[in-house]
Amino acid sequence: MKVLLTGGAGCLGSNITEFLAPISERVVIIDNFATGKLASIPDAGVVEVVEGSVTDSPLVEDIFSSLKPDLVIHGAASYKDPNDWYTDANTNVVGSILIARACERVGCFSTGQPANSSLLRNTQGHSDTCRSPDGANYELWHHQDGW
Ligand SMILES: NC(=O)c1ccc[n+]([C@@H]2O[C@H](COP(=O)([O-])OP(=O)(O)OC[C@H]3O[C@@H](n4cnc5c(N)ncnc54)[C@H](O)[C@@H]3O)[C@@H](O)[C@H]2O)c1
């Protein structure tokens, strides 16, 4: 199985990489390291890292054309600067559309962005679901569907 993980250096992505690497032929990560860290990506032979953005249409198309992934986990999410709505909208909306359309083109299975990242807020010292590589914890604002 060939897997593309967007945001693979993040909390969700790095944990999923750890799980998928032993059962995959190739795992390619695309991450711009806005909040993720290279050091959090598991050191496994099948894992390749591309530094870049899901908003970079030619890069996304290149990765899909060369990898032809069977599975795409779309974990890239932007929320770092609450005032930078442009970057958030570009990554979370435009980036998600580019990934979905590329999936459609090559015919692979894709997860949607797991949840709206506006529901996620970084709260140093609060412990809940997910610990990031920089040691911060994330408090999840529970969605009405519940996660
Ligand atoms: N952490 C959880 O427990 C949890 C649970 C449910 C859903 N989610 C959702 O999963 C998604 C990821 O959450 P997370 O906790 O892993 O956050 P995170 O910040 O740890 O990971 C997001 C990753 O996306 C990368 N990124 C940001 N903009 C990018 C871009 N333009 N191109 C490529 N990469 C980019 C960041 O550098 C980072 O590595 C969010 O949508 C969040 O709402 C998280």
The ligand as an SDF file (V2000), in Angstrom:
LIG
                    3D

 44 48  0  0  0  0  0  0  0  0999 V2000
   -4.9910   16.0280   17.5720 N   0  0  0  0  0  0  0  0  0  0  0  0
   -6.1820   15.4340   17.7570 C   0  0  0  0  0  0  0  0  0  0  0  0
   -6.4510   14.7830   18.7770 O   0  0  0  0  0  0  0  0  0  0  0  0
   -7.2280   15.5460   16.6750 C   0  0  0  0  0  0  0  0  0  0  0  0
   -8.4100   14.8290   16.8070 C   0  0  0  0  0  0  0  0  0  0  0  0
   -9.3880   14.9240   15.8190 C   0  0  0  0  0  0  0  0  0  0  0  0
   -9.1660   15.7220   14.7180 C   0  0  0  0  0  0  0  0  0  0  0  0
   -8.0140   16.4380   14.6190 N   0  0  0  0  0  0  0  0  0  0  0  0
   -7.8440   17.2650   13.4220 C   0  0  0  0  0  0  0  0  0  0  0  0
   -6.7130   16.7640   12.7150 O   0  0  0  0  0  0  0  0  0  0  0  0
   -6.0580   17.8350   12.0480 C   0  0  0  0  0  0  0  0  0  0  0  0
   -4.5870   17.8780   12.4930 C   0  0  0  0  0  0  0  0  0  0  0  0
   -4.5170   18.0650   13.9030 O   0  0  0  0  0  0  0  0  0  0  0  0
   -3.1290   17.8990   14.6620 P   0  0  0  0  0  0  0  0  0  0  0  0
   -3.4320   17.8030   16.0980 O   0  0  0  0  0  0  0  0  0  0  0  0
   -2.3240   16.8060   14.0260 O   0  0  0  0  0  0  0  0  0  0  0  0
   -2.4710   19.3500   14.3720 O   0  0  0  0  0  0  0  0  0  0  0  0
   -0.9220   19.6350   14.1150 P   0  0  0  0  0  0  0  0  0  0  0  0
   -0.7390   21.1100   14.1210 O   0  0  0  0  0  0  0  0  0  0  0  0
   -0.0960   18.8490   15.0620 O   0  0  0  0  0  0  0  0  0  0  0  0
   -0.7150   19.0590   12.6400 O   0  0  0  0  0  0  0  0  0  0  0  0
   -1.0610   19.7730   11.4770 C   0  0  0  0  0  0  0  0  0  0  0  0
    0.0950   19.6210   10.5140 C   0  0  0  0  0  0  0  0  0  0  0  0
   -0.2440   20.2860    9.3000 O   0  0  0  0  0  0  0  0  0  0  0  0
    0.9260   20.9780    8.8650 C   0  0  0  0  0  0  0  0  0  0  0  0
    0.5010   22.0270    7.9500 N   0  0  0  0  0  0  0  0  0  0  0  0
   -0.0970   23.2290    8.2200 C   0  0  0  0  0  0  0  0  0  0  0  0
   -0.3390   23.9100    7.1030 N   0  0  0  0  0  0  0  0  0  0  0  0
    0.0930   23.1110    6.0720 C   0  0  0  0  0  0  0  0  0  0  0  0
    0.1220   23.2600    4.6540 C   0  0  0  0  0  0  0  0  0  0  0  0
   -0.3580   24.3640    4.0590 N   0  0  0  0  0  0  0  0  0  0  0  0
    0.6480   22.2510    3.9340 N   0  0  0  0  0  0  0  0  0  0  0  0
    1.1460   21.1450    4.5190 C   0  0  0  0  0  0  0  0  0  0  0  0
    1.1570   20.9480    5.8470 N   0  0  0  0  0  0  0  0  0  0  0  0
    0.6330   21.9240    6.6160 C   0  0  0  0  0  0  0  0  0  0  0  0
    1.5770   21.4800   10.1480 C   0  0  0  0  0  0  0  0  0  0  0  0
    2.9220   21.8450   10.0180 O   0  0  0  0  0  0  0  0  0  0  0  0
    1.3810   20.2590   11.0420 C   0  0  0  0  0  0  0  0  0  0  0  0
    2.4640   19.3440   10.9240 O   0  0  0  0  0  0  0  0  0  0  0  0
   -6.8360   19.1120   12.4350 C   0  0  0  0  0  0  0  0  0  0  0  0
   -7.7650   19.3790   11.4140 O   0  0  0  0  0  0  0  0  0  0  0  0
   -7.5430   18.7220   13.7100 C   0  0  0  0  0  0  0  0  0  0  0  0
   -8.7110   19.4980   13.9030 O   0  0  0  0  0  0  0  0  0  0  0  0
   -7.0330   16.3450   15.5630 C   0  0  0  0  0  0  0  0  0  0  0  0
  1  2  1  0
  2  3  2  0
  2  4  1  0
  4  5  1  0
  4 44  2  0
  5  6  2  0
  6  7  1  0
  7  8  2  0
  8  9  1  0
  8 44  1  0
  9 10  1  0
  9 42  1  0
 10 11  1  0
 11 12  1  0
 11 40  1  0
 12 13  1  0
 13 14  1  0
 14 15  2  0
 14 16  1  0
 14 17  1  0
 17 18  1  0
 18 19  2  0
 18 20  1  0
 18 21  1  0
 21 22  1  0
 22 23  1  0
 23 24  1  0
 23 38  1  0
 24 25  1  0
 25 26  1  0
 25 36  1  0
 26 27  1  0
 26 35  1  0
 27 28  2  0
 28 29  1  0
 29 30  1  0
 29 35  2  0
 30 31  1  0
 30 32  2  0
 32 33  1  0
 33 34  2  0
 34 35  1  0
 36 37  1  0
 36 38  1  0
 38 39  1  0
 40 41  1  0
 40 42  1  0
 42 43  1  0
M  CHG  2   8   1  16  -1
M  END
$$$$
